[in-house]
Amino acid sequence: MERPSKEDQLFLEARVLALSLVAIRRAQGKLNPNDFQVGSVKWVAVVKEFAEDLMRVSSEALVRVAATTPAKAGKWLG
């Protein structure tokens, strides 16, 4: 099996970060954006809370994955 490229690795790190945050929020009894219909009032509120939690993550971790994540998202998410 071919080793993932650096960009692929960064995207995967971003996914791990997001999934970790989802698991942590779930363990804390918090809701996640995927618990609601996209665009609903509750979804918007939870997305805001999720983003606030994400901003508490180490800036170093965010800088490492931010450069390629948006461009690569479509490749894995459909």
Beta strands, then each sheet from edge to edge (+ up, - down):
end
